[in-house]
Structures are given as structure tokens and as C-alpha cells.
């Protein structure tokens, strides 16, 4: 509803000592507006001076509920928290007390280097995420030193005077001073889906949170109207801040992370089983219990994907840096991979398929009107007064109209009109109305908006007028209708006034298709992505633009059409429809939800407040830097340039990262896993441990170090054409085929060492160390591609260099001065000759098995769609109120606020 500031009544809200650090919103809502202004020592006309803002910032801190600084302690704990690693170190310490100090030192050094390697790479990735967060800015219009300025939301302090407009996310707890048709969506706090109307009159002192009608709460959304208010509480002292402070610091997992966890747990279960079996075998064979325990734990650590987080983080960080160069920001690194899974994209038309620079072309007068009058009424009918604050606020159509050459000649006469009130635009009415009084004109209601809606409110419309409108639509032009009537009351207009109108005419604007849009759409088609347009524009205009860009000649479905379909019928309609026009926010969200249940990955690209529901519902929400706050808040990915070609780059990057991650996974389930079978088999017939614990850990360290280059590897084109998904069944089958195959060559090595070379324990351990490291490292060249390696698919220089270097280091290590310390013994030259032949034979066998395996492979099944999760919504909203403070991505503890407790 509409209101004005009510007269001040002294109530003695609080003492002057409490002025700077805020006021509880419940107490402020039950007090007169002028008393709240006095309490916070501020001025509704001029706002706070800069010096006072600095003082209050120092007192209360930033307006944030979280910090996004990368914390090295958290990353280090992530590396150290493995229970197997802890048991291994404890066992090594125990062995030091029984006299095996050198082995204990070696084990601890190798573990430290391995942990350090993972720490460095993961911390670098965290820093990359921090840098990405710093690129995303959320601003608010605030009154300071008598001028309206934009500041970061985290810079607000109690006492600031802020402006709220359609689509804004309320930046703090605000006591409203003046409202114009303000409604707020408070579902993030109250769970109530219906927007709440606001006023300025105070409420009862014991009013519950959902009934604070004169307050706008931090984190809620301006659903309709506009307002001015005073900030009374910031950060964790707000109602939203206290809820956010109770959130877990762990982000909700994506499908990518869930897949990683399922794979890790698969290895853990199998690894623990084999480790227990190896330990029991060694104990039964009367080997020293401590040696058997160390050996078993070392094997377990070897099979555990210890550097998988580092490999994934390195891949994602490298991908994020590449995407940043391509003008794409991701709020969380793992969103890159989710972007690669997209196979259906719903997008708006304006600025994506079209140039996005709307230009006013002409005014078309209705019979009996003049086109100059149409233009004048159109300039006057805006939510913001263009003669006063043209630089702040206003929508794209109004700005295009104001900046057009045709408007220049009429600007001077606008100053003679007085605006009596405004009814702001909302997505239900699709109209904006103002009441104005001119020098020779009685108070007049002017209404502007979607032509179909305006015409339905007019008393009569000539047939030739409708024909002219249809002609403009067929030409692909955007059209806004303008109508008037005599005002029936002097106050601001209400929705009921928008009737019995007289059509003045149309404002015709042009937003032509982008020259490169057709090529970008073709590229997306080549990536297996189906593009569908969801717009609030006319169905004729949208279909015309899509037809010009090669998106087919199908007719469009409108919001009214969708209302007649149930979800099953809508799913079928979505499959055959390219354009959805004149749809509401609820329609957009429903379209996305139904498509998600049909399977596959769904992305939604939008930039308005009416897109927020769909952005939250999609697997990947995509917005742009120039979008409304609520759209950017709901999005996972932000495009700094609204271009589908940029989006295609992001999809390719996501798929490349997933493909490279799978390479590491398949490596771990082939040669790495085969080593465990080999260790179990060797324990049955050897009178000594087949490899010392320190040697196993060193082998694992060298192998993992070589795999850190996987993120730089090239990916075959066919792996980028379609989205890929985690398939644990596929990975399990791969393990059961290639793991035992690796063990076969280990057993051949055992026979060579024992029966041909008659090796003792040191020689045997040295020979198996060299062979296992060579086979499990070099197999990357075969597994990394489904093509013939080297001839039809070339690895990156980095992965080639690291793999070969690792093999050379492992081969020469038994001949170095470190050999004795590590328990190695020099190997004869004929062993290396035989080893070269075995490695070649092994790689050939893997290539043959690979071809058979992929021919027989069952296609992966797309994961089930994720259900909407309120925690995910709340965590997204909280992330916008974060600062680069002294902690990591953590939520700040609530600060005590000087206030009287509100009764429940």
C-alpha cells in the first residue's frame, strides 16, 4: 500500500549511547519513524556524513554474515583428516620406539611431502575462489552527504538511508520511512510464499516477525513497488543474520561432488577389505605384527585417492581462471562442472539473442491522438522522474525512450508537469501508472505497459489500431502501449484505477538480433544443447526473432496456454516447443521444473526479478553482471558479457574438467588398484614383505605428483560434444577389468625377479617398485583417450613431461645414494631390458582391452533431478552478504545488540 511518513511522537526509544550500533528491528517497527531517526542520529533528507559512516563502521563492522577469505588452516585440516593417514603416522611413531627409527622418519617425511603437495594445490584453488568472489559486487542506493550514491551492501551502517526498488534484495533490517506500493517476498525467513504488503505506520510492540509491516528485513526481496527506509541493524544483528549464522559452513553438494564422494567411498570399502585381508595373511604367516600393520596401512593409503581433491581443485581453479578470461564468473568452482552437464538451456531474448541496446524508433498515434502526445505521456509515465534522477533506476525501455533524439525536443515541457503519485510496474499487472497535473491539464492518470494488457483496459480500440500493432509485432519490433484517463482522486493511483482508459498510441522500439547469435546457437547445438526461449515479450515478436536466427518455425506457447496443461502434457509440449512468450515468473519456474524431471541438466539464463524462481529451480542458474540483485543472487554463474558464445565456452570448460577428472579416477581403478591385488597375492608366497611401507608411500607420492599435470591435458572433441555424468557402475566395471590386468603383469614381474634373477628381498622390492611405478604412470597415455594414443590423440606437454620424469626417477632411484636408506638395491641391466618389453606389452594389452571395454560399455544414465532445497536457497542468499575478512567461508557469530527483548 502507499504511505507517507507519520508525525513523530516522542517515545524515548533508547538512550543516545546506543545510537551508533543499531536497534533491533522489532523495537524499531513498534516506534514512530521520526523517533527511530532521532535514536540513530541521522537525517532522512541528507543521510549520514562520510566521517560518521567511518566511525560507525569501526564500531559495528561490515554489514556481512560471512567471510570468504581462504583459510590455510581449514585446507590443511582437509589434508590431515584422513583416519588412515593418522593411523599410519601413529604406527610409524610406535615403530620408532621399538628401534626402527629410520623407517619411521622416512614414512613421516614422505607423508609430510604428500600432504604438502595436496595442501599447496588445494590452497591455490581456494585463493582462486576467493578472487572470483571479489569480482562479484552487490550494491545499494544510499543517501550520504545529501547525495544518492551506490555503495557495496557490506558498507552499510545503522542510520543509513537506503532506497528499495523492484528486484532489490533488502540489504539490512530497514525501518520504512516512505513506501509506494511496496510488497516484499519474505519466504526466505518466514516460509510464506505470498508477498507481504508494507506501510510506514508502526506495529504493536509484541508483533511477530511475519507481521512487521513497517519493516523490510535483510535478505527478503522487493516483489513490487519502492520505498525509502533507515537501516536499523546490519550483519549478524539482523533477523536474517542470526539465521545465517546458524548455517553449517559446509556448502551443499553438487552432483559433481556427490559423484566424487561415491567414488571415494567405493575405494574405501574395497581398500579396507583388502587391507584387512593383507594384514591377517601377514600375521598368520608369523611376520612381525608391527611390520604387517605398517605394510597394510601403507597399502590402504596408496589406494586412497589422497590427491583427488587436489587434482579436482587444480582442474577447477585452472578452468575458473580460463573462464574469467572469457568473461564468465562462477560463484563456486564446482559449478563449472555442473555447467558442463547442461543439455537444455532456457534463455530470455533481450540482450542474449538480440543486441540488448533498445532504440526508440517512432510513436504511432491511435485515431484521434497525436504522436507528440504519445511521446510526452510515455516520457512522463515512468517509475523514476527522469528530470531528477535519470542516472539512477529506470528500466531499459524507459532509458531508451529518454535518450532518443525524439525526446530531446520534449524534455523542456516535462518540467511543467507535477507528478502526484506512481503505481510501480509489477509482473502480474505488466503495467506502470502515474498521476500527473499539467499547466493546462487536469489531473490525469497515464498507464503504460504490455499492449495486450493496455488494450484490454481501454474502452474501445479501432480495428486499424490492432492491425498496426500486429504489423509491428511481425516486424520483430518491441511495442509499449500508452493510455490515459481523467484521475478520479488526487492521490497516488491504485490498480483499480487502471480501467476505462483511452488509448493514445504505441511507442515502437527496436532491439535487432545479434550478428553472431546464429553462429552461437549453432555452436550450442553442436554441443548437444537444445536452446529454448522464455520471454515476457509478445509471442509474435519472439517467434520472428527466433525464426531469423534459425531456431525453427514453430509457434509459441503463451502463459495462458500453459495454464491449460498439466505437468505431463507440459513435458510433451516443452519437447516440441522453442518459444514461450508472455509467461509469468511462476510459469518460468514450472517450465524448468518439469524439464528437470524429464532428465538431463537444465540451465536457465535470466537477468530480472521475474527470473529468480526459475534460476533457483534450474540445475545451473546463469545471470549477467547488469542483472537485478535478486537474479545475480539466485545465479550460480555470472556472465560479464551477455553472449551465448561465452556460455558455450563455459560448457566446454566444464566438460573438459569432468573428462580430466575421470582420467585420474580411471587411473586409480586400473593400475593403482591392481597393485593391491598384487600385494595380497605376494603376501601368500613370500617370506618377506613385498615392499616396505616407506617404499609404498614413496611410490604413491611419485605417482600422485605425476597426476597433478592431468588438468592441463587435452580432451578429445567427441568427449566435449555431449554432457557426461558420474556412473559408479561404469567405474566399478572398469576396475574389475583393468585392475586384475595390471596384477597379471605384476605377477610376471615377480616370476622374473624370483625365478630368473633369483632376487633377494631388497632386489625384489626394488624391481617391483620400478615396475609398478612405470606401469601405473605410463598407462595414462592409453586411458586418457578412447582413440589410438599418440597418433590420433596427443597428450599435453606437461603430462608427457611429468609422466616420463616420474618413470626415470623411479628407475634410477635404486642406483642412487638414497637407495640404502630407502631399502633399495641396484638392479641389473637385463632387468631394465625385460622391464621395457613388459611395459610395452602391458600398454598394448590395455589398449586392446580398452577397445573391447568401450564397445561393450553400457551408456551412462543421467542422475535424478535434485529437489529444491531451502538450505541451498538460504546459503546462496547469505553468500551475497560476505566480506573478505579474517576467516574462510564461515559464518560470523552473532554480536550482542543493545535492545529490549521482543516478546514471542
Secondary structure, 3 states (H helix, E strand, C coil): CCECCCCCCCCCCCCHHHCCCCCCHHHHHCCCHHHHHHHCCCCCCCCECHHHHHHHHHHHCCCCCEEECCCHHHHHHHHHCCHHHHHHHHHHHHHHHCCCHHHHHHHHHHHHHHHHHHHHHHHHHHHHHHHHHHHCCCEEEEEECCEEEEEEHHHCCCCCEEEECCCCECCCEEEEEEEEEEEEECHHHHCCCCCEECCCCCCCCCCCHHHCCCEECCCCEEEEEEEEEEEEECHHHCHHHHHHHCCCCCCCCCHHHHHHHHHHHHHHHHHHHHHHHHHHHHHHCCCCHHHHHHHHHHHHHHHCCCCHHHHHHHHHHHHHHHHHHCCEEECCCCHHHHHHCEEEEEECCCCCCECCCCEEEEEEECCCCCHHHHHHHHHHCCCCCHHHHCCCCCCHHHHHHHHCHHHHCCHHHHCCCEEEEEECCCCCCCEEEEEEEECCEEEEEEEEEEHHHHHHHECCCCHHHHHHHHHHHHCCCEEEEEEEEECCCCCCCCHHHCCCEEEEEEEEEECCECCCHHHHHHHHHHCCCEEEEEECCCHHHHHHHHHHCCCCCCCCEEHHHHHCCCHHHHHHHHHHCCEEECCCHHHHHHHHHHHHHCCCEEEEECCCHHHHHHHHHCCEEEEECCCCHHHHHHCCEEECCCCHHHHHHHHHHHHHHHHHHHHHHHHHHHHHHHHHHHHHHHHHHCCCCCCCHHHHHHHHHHHHHHHCCHHHCCCCHHHCCCCCCCCHHHHHHHHHHHHHHHHHHHHHHHHHHHHHCCCCHHHHHHHHHHHHHHHHHHCHHHHCCCCCECCCECCCHHHHHHHHHHHHHHHHHCCCCCHHHHCCCCCCHHHHHHHHHHHHHHHHHHHHHHHHHHHHCCCCCCCCCCCCCHHHHHHHHHHCCEECCCCCEEECCCCCCCCCCCCC
